[in-house]
Amino acid sequence: MSEKLAAAPTLEARFAGAAYLYIVVAGIFVELFVRSSLIVPSDAAATAANILGAEQLYRGGFVAELFVLVCDVLVAALLYRVLRPAGEMIALLAAAFRLVMAAMLAANALNHFEPVLLLGGEAVGVSLPTVQLEALALQALRLQAVGYSAGLVFFGFACLFAGVGIIRSAFLPRPIGWLMTLAGVCYLVNSLSGFLAPDFARALFPYILLPCLIAELSLSLWLLIAGINGARWLEQANRGVG
């Protein structure tokens, strides 16, 4: 590029904040008020009864999660635009890891919907006793939990790189960058300990995810309400134009 940039992405930053805020709020809703309230990990029959008794809530959780992933794609692209002056490769890695996570969780979301098909009699060609269908439904939900944890490994790296980009930036608060870096570490520890040392992971959960909530909520609200320092963004961006 030979011409200096003339405009900072202030509107893009606010859109990213709004989309990120939806991710945080809808993610909490799906996990706490849909899955956690309906799934009984050790009781397939009770889980099946809960899902069938609140089927619209369960289906709504599926749709809400799909829009979370839509917003993840938007946030990946918009944050790349915002963080690019702080280091193009850092911004690109943050976006790439977030997009991989979104793709993994989009495929994994089918495991959330599978119990509806099995328990509601919509699974074509499946003729099994009720107790076996309930067991299959619970197994699908266990796979969903494993797939979700696997996706969060990639999200942990996305948070790490986003945090580094914010720290290196001149237009966003560095404390939020450090919080996002800590969030990335917490996501990695939570997921990897779940795979390697389940008892240790259970001792950490849910406290290990509290820094993640603080970091992501802080970033989303800052982008939505305060946005970025446009003058500093332009100054840093134009230093890299040549």
N, C-alpha and C positions, 0 to 999 in steps of 0.2 A: 504494500500500500504506500502511496506517495502523498496522499492528502490526509490532513488531520481530520479526526472524527469530530463531528459538529454537535452531536446530541448524545446525552447519557440515557441509558435504558431505565428511566425512572418509572414509566408505566409498566414495563415488563417486570420490574422488581416488585411492584405492588400486586400484579397478577400472580406472581410466584408466591407471594405471602398469602394471598387469598386461597390459592390452590393448596398450599402447604397446610394452612389452618384446617381446611376440609379434611386433608389426610389424617391429621392428628385427631380431630373430633370424631370423624367417621370410623377411624381405626379403633379408638377406645370403645365406641358404640358396638361395633361388630364383635370385638373380643370380650368385653365385659357383659353387655346386655343381650347378646345373641348366643355366641358359642359357650361362654362360661356359665351362663344361666341355664342353658338347656342340656349341655353335655355332662353326663355322669361317667367319668373315665372308666370305672370298674363295673358298670351296670348297663349292658346293652339294651335291656328291656325298658329301663327307666329313661334312657336317652331317647329311644324310639318314641315312647309315649310323650315325652316333652316336645320333641320335634313335631309330631303329628298334632299335638294340642296347641301349638303356636306356629303353625306352618307359614302363615303370612309373615310373621316376624322373621322366621328363618329365611324365607325367600327374600325378604327385604334386606337382610344382612348380606346375602349374596350380591344383590344389585348394588348396595352401598359399597361393598368391597371392589366391585368392578370399577366404579367411579373413582375409588381411591387410586386404583392403578392407572386410570386415565389421567388423573391429576399428577401421578408420579411421572408420567411421560412429559407432561407440560412443565413440571418443576425441573426435570432434568434439562430440558431445552432452555428454559428461561434462566436458570442458574448458570448454565454454561455462558450465556450471553452476559450475565451480570458479572461473573467472576473472571472472565477472560483476561482483563487487564492485569490481574494478579498472577497470571501464569497460564498460558493457553493449554499446556499439557496437563496441569493440575485440574483446570476446569473441565477438560475433555475426559480425564479419568473419572472425575466425580460423576459426570453425566453418563459415561459408559457403564460404570458399575451400577448406577441406579436403574438404567434401562434393562440391564441383565436381570436385576432383581425383579423388576416389573414383569418381564416376560416369564420368569420362573413362577411368580405368584399368580399370574393370569392362568397358566396351565394348572397350577396347584388348586386354584379355586374350584375346579371341577370336582375335586374330592369333597368340597363343602356341599356341593349340590347332589352328589351321588346318593346320600341317604333319602332325599326326597323321592328320587326315582325308585329306589328299592322298597321303601316303606309305603309309598303311595300306589304301588302296583304299576308304575310306568316303565319298569325295566322290561323291555321286550325279550321274550324267550326265557325269562327267569321264573321257574316254578319250584320254589323251595319252601320248607316249613317256616313259619313266622320267626321261630327262634334263630334260624340260620340267617334269615334276611336281616334281623336285628344285629346279629354278630357281624355281618358284612358291612352294615351301615356304620357300626362303631369302628371297624377296621379302617374304613374310608376316612373317618375323622381322625384316626391316629396317623394315617398317612398324610393327611392335610397338615397336622401339627409338625410332622417331620419335614415336609416340604417347605413349610413356612419358615422353620428354623434355618434350613439350607439357604433359602432366599435372603435371609437376614445376614448371612455371612457376606454376601455381595453388598448388601446395604451398609454393613459396617464399614467396608472399604470406601463406599460412596461418602459416608459421613466423615471419615478420616480425611479424604482429599478435599471435600468441601470446607472442612474446618481449617485445613492448611491454607486454602485459597482465601478464606476470610481473614485469617491472621496476616497474610501477606498483603492484603488489600489496604488501601488508604481511605476507603469509602464506607466500610462497615465496622462495627465495634469488634475489636480483637477479643474481648471476653467471650463473645458469642462463638468466635472461631475456636477458642480453647474448649468451650462447652461441646461443640460439635465434634471435636477431636476425641474428647472423653466419651461422648456418646458412641462413636465408632468403635472404640475399645470395648465398651460395655456390650454392644451388640455382638462383637466377635467372641468375647468371653462367655456370654450367655449361650450362644449357639454351639460353640465348639465344646464347651463343658457338658452341654446336653448330650452330645454325641459320644464324648470320651469318658465322662465321669458323671453319670446321671444323678447320683446321690448328692454330689457337690453342687450341681446345677440347681437341684431342688432347694438346697439350703440358701442359695443366692437369690432365687426368684421369690417375689417380684422386685426386690430392692435394687437389683442390678440394673433394672430398666428405668429407675427413677431419674438418673441423670439424662437419659435419652429423652424422656418427656420434657424435662426442663429445657434442654438444648433446643429441641425441635420447636417447642412452643415459643421460646424466646426468638428464634430466627423467623418463624412465620409471622409473629406479631410485629417484630421490628420492620420486616419488609413491607407488611401491609400498612402499618401506621406511619412509620418514619421514612421508609424507603431507603434510598442510598444518597450519599452526598454527591450530587451530580458534578459539581466543580472538581472535586477530588478524583472522581471516576474518569472524567475527561483528561485531567492532568496525567493520571497514571496510564491511561490508554494511549494517549498521544506520545508519551515517552517511548512507547514500544512501536510506534509507527515510523517506518522509514523506507 
